[in-house]
Amino acid sequence: MLTTLFAASLLGIDALKVEIETNVAGGLPAFTVVGLPDNAVRESRERILTAIRNSGFELPSKKITVNLAPADVRKEGTAFDLGIAIGLLGSLSEIRGSLEGTLVMGELALDGSVRRINGALPVAIMAAREGIRRIIIPALNAQEAAVAVSASGADIGVYGVGTLNEAVGLINGTSEEPPVSVDVAGLFAGEPEYPVDFAEIKGQHAAKKALEIAAAGAHNILMIGPPGSGKTLLAKALPGILPPLGFEESLETTKIYSVANLLERDRPLMISRPFRSPHHTSSNIALIGGGAQARPGEVSLAHNGVLFLDELPEFSRSALEVLRQPLEDREVCVSRAALSTRYPAGFMLVAAMNPSPAGALKDREGLPTATPEQIRRYLSKISGPLLDRIDIHIDVPKVENADLFSSSMAESSREVRARVIAARKAQQERFAPLGVPGLFTNSQMNSKLIRQFCRLDRESSERLMDAMNRLNLSARAHDRILKVSRTIADLEGAEGIGMKHLVQGIQYRNLDREFWSY
């Protein structure tokens, strides 16, 4: 007897509908899975048969064939266990209810319990698109899937099950469990908590202003200063001044974390911007993504958030160079022999480094801590093309004792965030009539848009040309200065870029001259 139902296979952060065909016929006892399964799917035979027996069902000695269609797409992982088991029971006439329009996914334990799977959110999004009417999924993934169904407005019932028997009872109609629902608005109620508030950071007014500009235009920023100057603290405070995640951004970010199995079990939706801080020993694959199963890397896990690289020159040269493409394209293409997978990578890069391999440039007696050759070798790990892609370079000096012992409170992250949100709103209103998908901030402007929205008067143009000659800046650095100047003008509510905005934008490239002139 042939039984048909649906499951899904993950392709990057999206899901592809898979049809599970199960047939039980006479012949020598066998259990065969076809349709390009990987080892985890092939090994499901023993898990499924043992779970069925331990759930109280009888298994006759017959020939069992399972086909996973489309047969030319590789099927990976253990999430097909529950669907195959339900299909097998259907072929053995243990399932009396209809399986039409039903998608079933879950990993089976030997005792028949159902374990959590990866990628429930993209699976549910695909189900809404493909006209699936019912989703049966592990109870630990049910809320995650229900979020996607609520977002789509599709008429789909999401049911969470803890055991194989619960799934059978649900399909046969002996269980009256209601579908899972999620209050999406309630998830966004309240303000996310951030580890560091701007008010807690002593001094560093210039660095705080630079971070505010970076947040307003989604610009990349490099902080250079001696150990203990507060670079890491400033970076950790940055997410608190970024605008809150919108629902579409939240869904896209959650899809990545769902696929990577990093979603918190009690939180089915990402409601705060991610902050990723990989160690400087991280490999190229850890940063960019890939591996045998083409998993998302740190650049994708930081999508719609912040990627913080502390001790930037300590990262390997090759690891830093792989950042160049995602910084420009805001996505990563991981290619393997069997497939090519794209992951979004629209992150803000925040990097920090010491000006010298010994830490500070000078010791307490005012003597250099390293020779020019040592400093040159230290800085040479950061290539010019990568440096050009970082919009703002800011010096973070040692905190003055007067600021350190001051009892006065600085501006809170809430106050700074209000200005950032206002500047982002101005940018969105400026770009909205263009109808360009994904264009929301100044940092995303291409050359054509820079010419349209970053016009300078004659005096300002001459000042910029003079700065480019003095600092030996590239054409890419020229565009970055204009983008940052446009953001500074937006923070002040100015219609166009004035001389003071341009001069401030140029100052954020001064480190090109000061630190890369050794």
C-alpha positions in Angstrom: 0.0 0.0 0.0 1.3 3.4 -1.0 1.1 6.4 1.4 2.1 10.0 0.5 2.7 13.0 2.8 5.1 16.0 2.9 8.3 17.1 4.6 10.9 19.7 3.8 14.6 19.9 3.0 16.7 23.0 4.0 18.6 24.8 1.2 20.4 27.7 2.9 17.9 29.6 5.0 15.0 28.5 2.8 13.1 25.2 2.6 12.1 23.0 -0.3 8.9 20.9 -0.2 9.7 17.1 -0.2 7.2 14.4 -0.9 7.6 11.3 1.2 6.2 8.2 -0.6 6.1 5.0 1.5 5.2 1.6 0.0 4.9 -1.7 1.8 4.7 -4.8 -0.4 5.4 -8.5 -0.3 8.9 -9.9 -0.8 12.0 -10.4 1.2 12.2 -8.1 4.3 14.0 -4.9 3.5 13.9 -1.2 4.3 15.2 1.0 1.4 15.3 4.8 1.3 15.9 6.4 -2.1 15.9 10.0 -3.3 19.5 11.1 -2.7 19.5 10.6 1.1 22.6 11.4 3.2 24.0 9.1 5.9 21.8 10.5 8.6 18.7 9.7 6.5 20.0 6.2 5.6 20.6 5.5 9.3 17.0 6.4 10.1 16.0 2.8 9.4 16.9 1.5 12.8 15.6 4.6 14.6 12.2 4.4 12.9 11.6 0.7 13.2 12.7 0.6 16.9 10.5 3.7 17.7 7.5 2.2 16.0 7.9 -1.1 17.9 8.4 0.7 21.2 5.3 2.8 20.5 3.2 -0.4 20.5 2.8 -1.1 16.8 3.4 -4.4 15.0 5.8 -4.5 12.0 5.3 -7.3 9.5 8.3 -8.8 7.7 7.7 -7.1 4.3 9.6 -5.0 1.7 9.5 -1.3 2.7 10.5 1.3 0.1 10.6 5.0 0.9 11.1 7.6 -1.8 12.0 11.3 -1.1 11.0 13.4 -4.0 12.3 15.4 -5.9 15.0 12.7 -6.2 17.7 15.0 -7.6 17.9 17.1 -4.4 20.1 15.9 -1.6 18.2 15.2 1.7 20.1 15.8 4.8 19.5 15.5 8.6 17.3 13.5 10.9 14.1 15.6 10.5 12.6 13.1 8.1 12.2 10.4 10.8 8.7 11.2 11.9 7.4 11.7 8.4 8.8 8.4 7.2 7.4 6.7 10.3 3.9 8.2 9.8 4.0 7.2 6.1 5.0 3.6 7.0 2.2 3.3 9.6 -0.2 4.7 6.9 0.9 1.9 4.5 0.3 -0.6 7.3 -3.3 0.8 7.8 -2.5 2.1 11.3 -3.3 5.6 10.1 -7.1 6.1 9.5 -7.1 9.8 9.1 -6.3 11.7 5.9 -2.7 12.8 5.3 -3.7 15.1 2.4 -2.0 18.5 2.7 -0.1 17.4 5.8 3.6 18.2 6.5 5.3 16.0 9.1 8.8 16.6 10.5 10.7 15.5 13.6 13.6 13.4 14.8 12.7 10.1 16.5 14.3 8.7 19.6 14.3 4.9 20.1 11.5 5.1 22.7 9.2 7.0 20.2 9.7 10.5 21.6 10.1 13.3 19.1 13.2 15.5 19.3 13.7 19.1 18.2 14.8 19.9 14.6 16.6 22.7 12.9 14.9 25.1 10.5 11.3 25.0 11.7 10.7 28.6 10.8 11.8 28.4 7.1 9.9 25.1 6.9 6.7 26.8 8.0 7.2 29.7 5.7 7.5 27.3 2.8 4.4 25.4 3.9 2.4 28.6 3.8 3.7 29.3 0.3 3.0 25.8 -1.0 -0.6 25.5 0.3 0.1 23.0 3.1 -3.0 22.8 5.4 -1.5 21.1 8.5 2.0 21.0 10.1 2.9 18.3 12.6 6.2 19.2 14.2 8.1 18.6 17.5 6.5 20.4 20.4 9.8 22.3 21.0 9.5 23.8 17.5 5.8 24.5 17.5 5.9 28.1 18.5 8.7 28.8 16.1 6.6 27.4 13.2 3.4 29.2 14.5 5.2 32.6 14.2 5.7 32.0 10.5 2.1 31.0 10.0 0.9 34.0 11.8 3.1 36.3 9.7 1.8 34.8 6.5 -1.9 34.8 7.5 -2.3 31.4 5.9 -5.0 29.0 7.2 -2.6 26.4 8.5 -2.8 24.4 11.7 0.5 24.0 13.5 0.5 21.0 16.0 3.3 20.2 18.3 3.8 16.6 19.3 6.1 14.9 21.9 5.8 11.3 20.8 5.0 9.2 17.8 1.8 8.1 19.4 0.7 11.7 19.8 1.2 12.3 16.1 -0.8 9.2 15.2 -3.6 10.1 17.6 -3.7 13.6 16.1 -4.0 12.3 12.5 -6.5 9.7 13.5 -8.7 12.2 15.4 -8.4 10.5 18.8 -6.5 13.6 20.1 -8.2 16.9 20.4 -5.1 19.1 20.9 -5.7 22.6 19.5 -3.3 24.1 17.0 -0.5 26.2 18.5 -0.8 30.0 18.3 1.6 32.8 19.1 1.0 36.4 20.0 3.5 38.0 17.7 2.7 41.5 18.9 3.3 40.4 22.5 6.7 39.2 21.6 7.7 42.7 20.5 6.0 44.3 23.5 8.6 46.0 25.8 12.1 47.0 25.1 14.9 44.5 24.6 17.6 44.4 27.3 21.1 45.4 26.3 24.3 44.5 28.3 25.8 48.0 28.2 24.2 51.5 28.2 25.9 54.6 26.8 25.4 56.3 30.2 27.7 53.7 31.8 30.7 54.7 29.6 32.9 57.3 31.1 34.3 60.0 28.8 35.0 59.0 25.1 32.7 61.7 23.8 34.2 61.7 20.3 34.0 57.9 20.1 30.4 57.9 21.2 29.6 60.5 18.6 31.3 58.4 15.9 29.3 55.3 17.0 26.1 57.4 16.8 26.9 58.4 13.2 27.8 54.8 12.4 24.5 53.6 13.8 22.5 56.2 12.0 23.8 55.3 8.6 24.7 51.6 9.2 28.4 52.5 8.6 31.3 50.2 9.4 33.7 51.6 12.0 37.2 50.9 13.2 38.3 52.0 16.7 42.1 52.4 17.4 43.3 52.9 20.9 45.5 51.6 23.7 44.4 48.7 25.9 41.8 49.7 28.5 40.5 52.7 26.6 37.0 51.2 26.4 36.8 50.0 22.8 35.1 46.7 23.7 32.7 48.4 26.0 31.8 50.9 23.3 31.2 48.1 20.8 28.9 46.2 23.2 26.9 49.4 23.7 26.3 49.9 20.0 23.3 47.5 19.6 21.5 49.6 22.3 21.4 52.7 20.0 20.4 50.8 16.9 16.7 51.0 15.8 14.6 48.1 17.0 14.2 45.2 14.7 11.2 45.4 12.3 9.1 42.2 11.9 10.5 41.4 8.4 14.1 41.9 9.7 13.2 39.7 12.7 11.9 36.9 10.6 15.0 36.9 8.3 17.3 36.9 11.3 15.4 34.2 13.0 15.5 32.0 9.9 19.3 32.1 10.1 19.4 31.2 13.8 16.8 28.5 13.2 18.8 26.8 10.5 22.0 27.1 12.6 20.2 25.6 15.7 21.1 28.7 17.8 17.5 29.9 18.5 16.7 30.0 22.2 14.1 27.4 23.1 11.9 29.9 25.0 12.1 32.6 22.4 10.6 31.6 19.0 11.5 35.0 17.4 14.6 37.2 17.5 13.5 40.5 18.8 16.9 42.2 19.4 19.7 42.8 17.0 22.4 40.1 17.1 25.9 41.0 18.4 28.5 38.5 17.3 32.1 38.7 18.6 34.2 35.8 17.2 37.6 35.1 18.6 40.6 36.1 16.5 41.6 32.5 16.0 38.4 31.8 14.0 38.9 30.2 10.7 37.7 31.4 7.3 34.8 29.0 7.3 33.8 30.0 10.8 33.6 33.6 9.7 32.1 33.2 6.2 30.2 30.0 6.5 30.5 26.6 4.8 31.8 23.2 5.8 30.5 19.9 4.7 26.8 21.0 5.1 27.4 24.7 4.2 26.3 26.2 7.5 26.0 30.0 8.0 29.1 31.7 9.4 29.5 34.6 11.8 28.9 37.2 9.0 25.4 35.7 8.5 24.7 35.2 12.2 25.4 39.0 12.5 22.8 39.8 9.8 20.8 42.9 10.7 23.1 43.4 13.7 26.8 43.9 14.6 29.9 41.8 13.9 32.6 42.9 16.3 36.2 41.9 15.6 38.3 42.7 18.5 42.1 42.8 18.1 41.7 43.1 14.3 45.3 42.5 13.3 45.4 39.3 15.3 43.0 37.7 12.8 44.7 35.9 10.0 45.2 37.8 6.8 43.1 35.3 4.8 40.3 35.4 7.3 40.1 39.2 7.0 40.1 39.1 3.2 37.1 36.9 3.0 35.1 39.8 4.6 35.5 42.0 1.6 32.8 40.4 -0.5 30.1 40.3 2.1 30.9 43.9 3.1 30.1 44.9 -0.5 27.3 42.5 -1.5 25.6 42.1 1.9 25.4 38.3 1.2 27.6 35.3 1.1 27.6 32.6 -1.6 29.0 29.3 -0.3 29.7 27.0 -3.2 30.3 23.3 -3.0 30.5 20.5 -5.6 26.9 19.5 -5.1 25.2 22.9 -4.4 25.6 26.6 -4.1 24.0 28.3 -1.0 23.4 31.9 -0.4 23.1 33.4 3.1 22.3 37.1 3.9 25.1 39.0 5.5 23.9 42.6 6.0 25.9 43.4 9.1 27.6 46.4 10.6 31.3 45.7 11.0 32.8 47.1 14.2 36.5 46.5 14.6 39.0 47.4 17.3 42.7 47.3 17.5 45.7 48.6 19.3 48.0 51.1 17.5 51.0 49.0 18.2 51.7 45.3 18.7 52.8 46.2 22.3 49.5 48.0 23.0 50.0 51.7 23.3 52.3 53.6 20.9 54.3 55.0 23.8 55.1 53.8 27.3 54.7 55.8 30.5 58.0 57.6 29.9 57.0 58.6 26.4 59.2 56.2 24.6 58.0 54.1 21.6 56.8 50.7 22.5 57.8 49.2 19.2 60.0 50.0 16.2 58.5 51.4 13.0 59.2 48.0 11.3 57.3 46.1 14.0 54.3 48.5 13.8 54.4 48.2 10.0 54.4 44.4 10.1 51.5 44.5 12.7 49.4 46.9 10.6 50.1 45.1 7.3 47.7 42.4 8.2 44.9 44.8 7.4 44.9 45.3 3.6 44.1 48.6 1.9 41.0 47.2 0.2 39.6 46.1 3.5 40.4 49.4 5.2 38.6 51.2 2.3 35.4 49.3 3.1 35.4 50.7 6.7 33.7 54.0 6.6 34.8 55.5 9.9 38.2 55.4 11.6 38.2 56.8 15.1 40.9 57.3 17.6 39.9 56.1 21.1 42.4 57.6 23.5 43.0 56.6 27.1 40.2 57.7 29.4 41.1 60.8 31.4 41.1 60.5 35.1 38.8 63.5 35.4 36.2 61.6 33.3 36.8 58.3 35.2 36.1 59.8 38.6 33.3 62.1 37.4 29.9 61.5 38.9 28.0 63.2 36.1 25.8 60.9 34.0 26.3 60.8 30.2 23.5 60.5 27.7 21.6 57.2 27.8 21.3 54.8 24.9 17.6 55.6 24.8 18.3 59.3 24.1 20.9 58.5 21.4 18.7 55.9 19.8 15.9 58.5 19.4 18.2 60.6 17.2 19.4 57.5 15.3 15.8 56.4 14.6 15.0 60.0 13.3 18.0 59.9 11.0 17.1 56.4 9.7 13.5 57.6 9.0 14.8 60.5 7.0 16.9 58.1 4.9 14.0 55.7 4.3 11.7 58.6 3.2 14.5 59.7 0.8 14.9 56.3 -0.8 11.3 55.1 -0.7 10.3 56.8 -4.0 13.1 54.9 -5.8 11.5 51.6 -5.2 14.9 49.8 -4.8 14.5 46.6 -2.8 16.6 46.5 0.4 17.7 50.2 0.2 17.2 51.7 3.6 20.4 53.4 4.8 23.1 55.7 3.5 25.7 53.0 3.6 23.9 51.1 0.9 24.0 53.9 -1.7 25.8 53.0 -4.9 27.7 55.5 -7.1 24.6 56.7 -8.9 22.7 57.4 -5.7 25.8 59.1 -4.2 25.8 61.5 -7.1 22.1 62.1 -6.7 21.9 62.6 -2.9 25.4 63.7 -1.9 25.9 66.8 -4.0 28.5 69.3 -2.9 29.0 73.0 -3.7 32.2 74.2 -5.4 34.0 75.1 -2.2 33.2 71.7 -0.6 34.3 69.8 -3.7 37.6 71.6 -3.6 38.0 70.8 0.1 37.3 67.1 -0.6 39.8 67.0 -3.5 42.4 68.6 -1.4 41.8 66.0 1.4 42.1 63.1 -1.1 45.4 64.4 -2.4 46.8 64.9 1.1 45.6 61.6 2.5 46.2 59.7 -0.7 42.6 58.3 -0.5 41.1 55.9 -3.1 37.9 56.4 -5.0 36.1 54.0 -2.6 37.2 56.2 0.3 35.9 59.2 -1.6 32.4 57.6 -1.7 32.6 56.6 2.0 33.3 60.1 3.0 30.3 61.4 1.1 28.1 58.7 2.6 29.2 59.5 6.2 28.8 63.2 5.5 25.3 62.6 4.3 24.5 60.7 7.6 26.0 63.5 9.7 23.7 66.0 7.8 20.7 63.6 8.5 21.4 63.6 12.2 21.3 67.4 12.2 18.1 67.4 10.0 19.9 69.3 7.2 18.6 69.2 3.7 22.0 68.9 2.1 25.7 68.3 2.9 27.3 71.4 4.3 31.0 72.2 4.7 30.9 71.3 8.4 29.4 67.9 7.6 32.0 67.2 5.0 34.9 68.3 7.2 33.7 66.0 9.9 33.4 63.2 7.4 36.9 63.8 6.2 38.2 63.7 9.8 37.0 60.1 10.1 39.6 59.1 7.5 42.5 60.8 9.3 43.7 57.5 10.6 44.6 56.6 7.1 47.4 59.1 7.4 48.3 58.7 11.1 48.5 55.0 11.4 49.2 53.7 7.9 52.1 56.0 7.2 54.8 53.9 8.9 
